[in-house]
Structure formats: structure tokens, C-alpha cells
Amino acid sequence: MGKSAKAQYPAPGDTPKNKRIEKKEMFFSEKGRILHRIVYFYKKLALSEPMNYLIIDLEATGDDPGWHDIVGLSAILCDSNWKKISEFQTLMYPSSDDGFTLAAERNPGIDLTELKDAPLGYEALQAFEDWIIKSMGLRPDPITKEEHLSKVVLCGFSLVPTYSFLRMAYVDDNINWFFSQEMLDLYTLVHFLTAQDILRTKTSNIKNLVGVCALLGIDRGEEPPFLLTASRLTRRCFETLHKKTAGLGS
């Protein structure tokens, strides 16, 4: 028989609640380091090779990526300082029979006549990738496509749903996914920066793009083309955020 283990009693104040508080304090005491990793990871990437940022937005017939279809895709390709290089927009023919009805109900800005003449998903996605590579000053080539697209970082406002729909479209059409594994979500960045008082706001309404524009002092001005509305505003938000946080986390 081995020696019986001596009972271990927690030190005074060493309670689960206090441990959680301590961990929280440790987390936020590393604000500069965390900010560096979350907001400025792309600067570290740029040291090894130039990266382009691709702001994407889409219109769909519903909220379920595994069931509903993309009917509109817009994108803006930017350089490392969030300056616009080129814009892209296309409608996409829905695969389901009720796609047109759902598109009309959910997206009143979509012209159903134009949607009926829109390219199929595979054709639209191929045109999308060709546009990206040409906008980078390169020649579309299946052999070098992976190398080029792997240097493109996907960005957007509340990016996860957009990413999920786009990734599912690639799966459905048997297209290889070559984009960078790094992504930037505007809502997450703004939420973190306001929580840390790095960005000050008098309103808690930053859950939508309009609220974030107001927080960053961006005048939305005239309405751009329907499909590009969110993409253009998102690019301006990223560019403004980039300037406002210059020097932090370094």
C-alpha cells in the first residue's frame, strides 16, 4: 500500500470565482499583445510576402448555407493599406425551383429579370476567381491558381455566415478552395476594440454595419449599386480602422 495522499486545501481566497477573475485580469493585462495578434497579424504576414484583402458580401435566398442559394455576390480587392484595387459583382442563378420567389421576398433590390439571365454558380465562381487574379496583375492559370489565391485574405462584416455560404457553393460545384486560411471579421475587431476602450462609443449599437460606420465617423453618402453597398462601406470601415489604430499593438 502506498502512502495516503495528503488532502490539499485551497489557500485563502483561492476559490473558483477568484481564479476566474485572476484569469480575466491576466488576459486583459496582455491587451497590447492580444491586440497585436488579432488586429495586426496581417502586418506579420506582409513581412514575408504581400497579401491582398478581399472584402466579400452576398445575397442569399435564406439563412441556411446547406439549403439556400447565393443569388448575388460582390467583392472588393484591396492592397495592404485597404486601398481599392478593383470591384466585382454578379448575380447567380439559384439552383432550387423556389429560389426566385425566396430571392424576391428576401432581396427586394434584386431584379428578377436579370436574375433569370444570371450565370450558374460554377460559371460565376470561375469568373470571380479570374477577376481576382487579373486584378492582381496576373494571368489566370489553373496551375498557378492555388499560389495566387492563397495570398488573398477574406474579409467582411460578420464574415462567418458569408464564408459558410461561399464555401458551401464551392463544395456544391466541386471547386477547390485555395484562399488564405487567415480571415478578418470587421464586427469582431470593432467589438474587441470597443470592449478595450481603444475605440470609444456612446452607443452600443455596433451589431450592424450602419452602427459601425457611425462609430468610425463614416458618412455613408450616396447609395452605391445594390450588390456593392455593404462591400464598399466595409472597405471604408477597414481603411478607417487601419488608420485609427496605427501604432497600437507594436
C-alpha positions as semicolon CSV with decimal commas, in nm:
position;residue;x (nm);y (nm);z (nm)
1;M;0,000;0,000;0,000
2;G;0,136;0,343;-0,088
3;K;0,128;0,639;0,136
4;S;-0,210;0,804;0,156
5;A;-0,229;1,133;-0,031
6;K;-0,239;1,437;0,188
7;A;-0,555;1,637;0,147
8;Q;-0,498;1,958;-0,042
9;Y;-0,694;2,257;0,083
10;P;-0,726;2,574;-0,121
11;A;-0,535;2,874;0,002
12;P;-0,739;3,160;0,147
13;G;-0,919;3,338;-0,134
14;D;-0,828;3,062;-0,381
15;T;-1,185;3,000;-0,499
16;P;-1,311;2,920;-0,849
17;K;-1,461;3,268;-0,869
18;N;-1,133;3,435;-0,773
19;K;-0,945;3,217;-1,020
20;R;-1,179;3,329;-1,298
21;I;-1,124;3,692;-1,201
22;E;-0,748;3,637;-1,193
23;K;-0,751;3,476;-1,536
24;K;-0,962;3,762;-1,673
25;E;-0,720;4,019;-1,528
26;M;-0,425;3,829;-1,678
27;F;-0,600;3,819;-2,014
28;F;-0,673;4,188;-2,032
29;S;-0,337;4,286;-1,886
30;E;-0,193;4,150;-2,209
31;K;-0,403;4,390;-2,414
32;G;-0,119;4,509;-2,629
33;R;-0,006;4,156;-2,711
34;I;-0,360;4,038;-2,788
35;L;-0,427;4,343;-3,000
36;H;-0,108;4,279;-3,191
37;R;-0,212;3,921;-3,265
38;I;-0,574;3,994;-3,353
39;V;-0,558;4,327;-3,535
40;Y;-0,208;4,327;-3,680
41;F;-0,142;3,967;-3,775
42;Y;-0,156;4,074;-4,138
43;K;0,143;4,302;-4,084
44;K;0,346;4,000;-3,982
45;L;0,227;3,817;-4,292
46;A;0,325;4,113;-4,507
47;L;0,682;4,083;-4,385
48;S;0,723;3,754;-4,565
49;E;0,507;3,815;-4,872
50;P;0,249;4,073;-4,983
51;M;-0,114;3,994;-4,908
52;N;-0,429;4,125;-5,069
53;Y;-0,753;4,173;-4,880
54;L;-1,077;4,061;-5,041
55;I;-1,391;4,212;-4,892
56;I;-1,690;3,995;-4,978
57;D;-2,064;4,023;-4,932
58;L;-2,351;3,823;-5,073
59;E;-2,727;3,798;-5,104
60;A;-2,896;3,464;-5,045
61;T;-3,242;3,309;-5,053
62;G;-3,229;3,227;-4,681
63;D;-3,008;3,175;-4,377
64;D;-2,907;2,809;-4,415
65;P;-2,589;2,758;-4,623
66;G;-2,670;2,390;-4,664
67;W;-3,014;2,457;-4,810
68;H;-3,044;2,809;-4,951
69;D;-2,865;2,957;-5,252
70;I;-2,642;3,255;-5,317
71;V;-2,814;3,486;-5,565
72;G;-2,575;3,781;-5,551
73;L;-2,202;3,815;-5,485
74;S;-1,997;4,132;-5,454
75;A;-1,630;4,180;-5,370
76;I;-1,363;4,447;-5,349
77;L;-0,995;4,359;-5,381
78;C;-0,767;4,583;-5,170
79;D;-0,397;4,628;-5,117
80;S;-0,226;4,602;-4,777
81;N;-0,344;4,954;-4,686
82;W;-0,707;4,883;-4,775
83;K;-0,692;5,090;-5,093
84;K;-0,931;4,964;-5,358
85;I;-0,776;4,781;-5,649
86;S;-1,090;4,658;-5,823
87;E;-1,458;4,575;-5,771
88;F;-1,667;4,275;-5,871
89;Q;-2,037;4,196;-5,866
90;T;-2,255;3,927;-6,017
91;L;-2,595;3,770;-5,978
92;M;-2,607;3,390;-5,955
93;Y;-2,886;3,171;-6,088
94;P;-3,048;2,984;-5,794
95;S;-3,039;2,606;-5,808
96;S;-3,374;2,542;-5,637
97;D;-3,714;2,587;-5,800
98;D;-3,837;2,827;-5,533
99;G;-3,514;3,032;-5,547
100;F;-3,671;3,317;-5,742
101;T;-3,962;3,354;-5,500
102;L;-3,733;3,346;-5,197
103;A;-3,493;3,591;-5,362
104;A;-3,773;3,836;-5,432
105;E;-3,904;3,813;-5,074
106;R;-3,565;3,850;-4,908
107;N;-3,383;4,081;-5,150
108;P;-3,616;4,347;-5,294
109;G;-3,318;4,515;-5,461
110;I;-3,260;4,221;-5,696
111;D;-3,409;4,247;-6,044
112;L;-3,571;3,908;-6,110
113;T;-3,550;3,962;-6,485
114;E;-3,172;3,999;-6,458
115;L;-3,156;3,704;-6,215
116;K;-3,317;3,477;-6,475
117;D;-3,031;3,560;-6,713
118;A;-2,761;3,529;-6,444
119;P;-2,475;3,278;-6,476
120;L;-2,489;2,947;-6,294
121;G;-2,296;2,915;-5,970
122;Y;-1,997;2,739;-6,128
123;E;-1,966;3,000;-6,405
124;A;-1,999;3,290;-6,159
125;L;-1,736;3,149;-5,924
126;Q;-1,492;3,087;-6,208
127;A;-1,541;3,448;-6,324
128;F;-1,494;3,559;-5,963
129;E;-1,157;3,385;-5,933
130;D;-1,040;3,503;-6,274
131;W;-1,126;3,862;-6,176
132;I;-0,921;3,832;-5,856
133;I;-0,613;3,701;-6,033
134;K;-0,636;3,953;-6,319
135;S;-0,681;4,236;-6,066
136;M;-0,358;4,123;-5,902
137;G;-0,187;4,180;-6,237
138;L;-0,151;3,810;-6,307
139;R;-0,272;3,572;-6,574
140;P;-0,541;3,319;-6,475
141;D;-0,384;2,975;-6,495
142;P;-0,511;2,654;-6,330
143;I;-0,154;2,554;-6,248
144;T;-0,070;2,871;-6,053
145;K;-0,421;2,947;-5,919
146;E;-0,353;2,797;-5,575
147;E;-0,034;3,000;-5,533
148;H;-0,212;3,327;-5,619
149;L;-0,537;3,276;-5,424
150;S;-0,350;3,158;-5,114
151;K;-0,224;3,516;-5,080
152;V;-0,578;3,655;-5,063
153;V;-0,728;3,715;-4,716
154;L;-1,107;3,706;-4,698
155;C;-1,266;3,995;-4,507
156;G;-1,614;4,119;-4,432
157;F;-1,864;4,238;-4,178
158;S;-1,987;3,938;-3,977
159;L;-1,784;3,720;-4,209
160;V;-1,873;3,372;-4,079
161;P;-2,216;3,342;-4,249
162;T;-2,076;3,484;-4,574
163;Y;-1,780;3,245;-4,559
164;S;-2,012;2,950;-4,488
165;F;-2,232;3,023;-4,789
166;L;-1,936;3,078;-5,020
167;R;-1,754;2,767;-4,901
168;M;-2,069;2,558;-4,947
169;A;-2,109;2,694;-5,301
170;Y;-1,753;2,580;-5,375
171;V;-1,833;2,235;-5,238
172;D;-2,157;2,207;-5,437
173;D;-1,978;2,297;-5,761
174;N;-1,669;2,083;-5,688
175;I;-1,430;2,379;-5,698
176;N;-1,110;2,364;-5,494
177;W;-1,079;2,620;-5,217
178;F;-0,739;2,792;-5,231
179;F;-0,792;3,115;-5,034
180;S;-0,575;3,200;-4,735
181;Q;-0,673;3,042;-4,403
182;E;-0,644;3,386;-4,244
183;M;-0,962;3,594;-4,230
184;L;-1,063;3,933;-4,092
185;D;-1,407;3,997;-3,943
186;L;-1,490;4,365;-3,902
187;Y;-1,757;4,314;-3,635
188;T;-1,523;4,105;-3,417
189;L;-1,243;4,361;-3,443
190;V;-1,469;4,655;-3,361
191;H;-1,632;4,468;-3,072
192;F;-1,291;4,386;-2,924
193;L;-1,155;4,739;-2,965
194;T;-1,461;4,898;-2,803
195;A;-1,452;4,647;-2,517
196;Q;-1,092;4,753;-2,453
197;D;-1,181;5,126;-2,474
198;I;-0,943;5,159;-2,766
199;L;-1,241;5,280;-2,967
200;R;-1,484;5,494;-2,768
201;T;-1,854;5,481;-2,840
202;K;-2,160;5,641;-2,681
203;T;-2,388;5,379;-2,830
204;S;-2,396;5,003;-2,801
205;N;-2,545;4,965;-3,148
206;I;-2,244;4,823;-3,328
207;K;-2,413;4,500;-3,428
208;N;-2,480;4,626;-3,779
209;L;-2,273;4,799;-4,045
210;V;-2,463;5,127;-4,010
211;G;-2,372;5,142;-3,640
212;V;-2,005;5,070;-3,711
213;C;-1,998;5,344;-3,976
214;A;-2,139;5,586;-3,719
215;L;-1,880;5,476;-3,463
216;L;-1,594;5,535;-3,706
217;G;-1,735;5,865;-3,830
218;I;-1,801;5,743;-4,183
219;D;-2,057;5,932;-4,389
220;R;-2,238;5,676;-4,600
221;G;-2,315;5,937;-4,866
222;E;-2,496;5,831;-5,180
223;E;-2,614;5,475;-5,209
224;P;-2,382;5,272;-5,436
225;P;-2,507;4,990;-5,662
226;F;-2,720;4,745;-5,465
227;L;-2,483;4,450;-5,453
228;L;-2,182;4,667;-5,369
229;T;-2,344;4,871;-5,089
230;A;-2,215;4,665;-4,795
231;S;-1,879;4,584;-4,955
232;R;-1,794;4,950;-5,017
233;L;-1,892;5,056;-4,667
234;T;-1,699;4,766;-4,516
235;R;-1,385;4,863;-4,708
236;R;-1,410;5,220;-4,582
237;C;-1,452;5,091;-4,226
238;F;-1,144;4,869;-4,252
239;E;-0,943;5,156;-4,401
240;T;-1,052;5,395;-4,124
241;L;-0,987;5,135;-3,856
242;H;-0,642;5,074;-4,001
243;K;-0,559;5,446;-3,972
244;K;-0,713;5,492;-3,625
245;T;-0,521;5,201;-3,475
246;A;-0,187;5,270;-3,643
247;G;0,089;5,221;-3,389
248;L;-0,114;5,012;-3,144
249;G;-0,001;4,662;-3,063
250;S;0,352;4,725;-3,193
